[in-house]
Amino acid sequence: MDRKHLLTLVIFSLAAFILAFRYPGESKLEWKDWDEGYVEAKKSHKILLIDTYTDWCGWCKKMDADTYTKEKVISYINKYFIPVKFNPELKKKYHIGENEVSGRELLASLSGGQGVGYPTTFFLSLDKNQVQMVSGYKNAEDFMTVLQEKVNWGNSK
């Protein structure tokens, strides 16, 4: 193979490699804040998926990078849940109906006063007025199992 053909092959291979990583799947999670997600879940009758994290949590960042970027996880969440990002350490107020609470108060309400680690994922069914929590990092395969269980729970009477 002469240099001209080799150079052409290298350029096209490099371009294909760059484009493969530049244009991921079209789906993405559209994380909402608590107030927006709560209202939308009430209207849509979907389960709130609340990703509880902190800025300093390494496992939270790993779950963001490894789990929440997988196409099957994204499409399943978008179909059945309203995804909310919630950092209880932020100095802001959250609304539950007419009540205004701090991040720590909201976390205590979601967890039933239990101490939680990070990440913790809460599943809140406003139709059932029930919450369930799953603590710790989950890879995409394990998280898909959790998501399917929560959809079944949400649809049960």
N, C-alpha and C positions, 0 to 999 in steps of 0.2 A: 504494500500500500504506500503510495507516495505521500509526501508531506501535506500537499493540498487537501487530499481526501481525509487524512488523519486529522488535520486542523478543523475541517468542516464537521467531522464526526464529533470531535471534542466540544466544539461550540454548540452543536445541537443537543448533545447529551447534557451539557451544563445548563442550557436554557430549559430543557425539560425538567431537570432536577429542581431548579429554582422555582419554576411555575408550579410544580407539584406541591411545594410547601407554602407557596404564596396564596393559593386559592383553596382554602379548606372547604368542607361542606357548607352549604348555604345556611343551615340551621344554626341557631345560637340561642342560648338562654337569655331571656330578657328579664334580668333580676329587677325586682321592684323594691321600694322601701316599704316598711311596715304599713304606713297609713294607706298608701295606694293599693298594696296587695290585699289588705283586709277588706277594703271596699269592693275590690274586684271579685274576691272570693265570695263575698256575700251575694253579689249580683249573679255570678256564674254558677254558684253551687259547687265549685271545685274545692278541693282540699288545699289549704295553704301549706306549702313546703317551706319551712323556715330554716335556712342555713345560718346557724348561730356560730359566730366566729369572733376572733380578735385580730388586731393588726400584728401582734407578736407571735401568733400561733403557726408554727411550722407545718403541722399536720393539716391545718385549714388550707394553707397555700398548696400543699400537695394534693389535697382533694380537689381544689379548684383546677389545678393543672392536669391531674390524671383522670378524674372521674367526671367532672362537669363539662369536659371537652369532648367526651365520646358521643358520637352521633346517636347511638341507640338510647343513651341516657337523656340527651337533649330532647329528642323527639318524644319520648315517653313522658318526660316532665311537662313539655309544652302541651301535650294532649290532655293530661289528667290533673295537673296541678297548677297553682299560681306560685311561682318561685319568689321568695323574699330573702334578701340578705339582711341580717340583723347582727349588729355589733353592740352588745349591751354596755360597753365601756364608753360609748359616745355620749357626750353631754347634750342630749336632745330629748324632746318629749315625744311620746307616742300616744296615739288615740285608740281607745277601744270603745266604740260607740260614743257616748258623751264624756267618758272619763279620759283624763290625761295622766299618763304615768311616765316615770323615768325608765331608762333601759334596764336598770337593776330590778325595778318593780315588774316590768314586763317579763323579764327572765324568770323571776320568782313565780309569777302567775302561770307561765307556760310549764315550768318544771314542778309545780305543786310544792314549791319551797325546798326542793332537793338541790343539793349542790351539783353542779354539772361541770364537766370538762369541755374542752374544745377540740375539734368541732363537735357540735351536737346538732342533730337535725330533728326539728319538731314537725309533726304533722297535725294540723288543726282542722277538724271538720266543724265548720260553723253550723251546718245542718244538724249534726249530732250533738253539738256543744261538748265535744270531747277532743282531747289532745293525747298524742302518743309521742314518745321521744326515742331516738336512736343515737347513742353516744359513740363517738370515735370516728376515725378515718375508715372509709369503705372504698374498696376499689370498684371499678365499673360493674364487674360481674356480681359482686356481693350487693352493691347498691341497687342493681336492677331487681334482685330478689326482694329487697326491702320495699322498693317502689311498688312492685306487683302486690305484695302483702298489704300495703297501705291502700291501694285502690280497692282491693277486695274488702278490707275493713270499712272503707268509706261507703261502699255500696251495700253493705250488710244492714239489716234492720235493727 
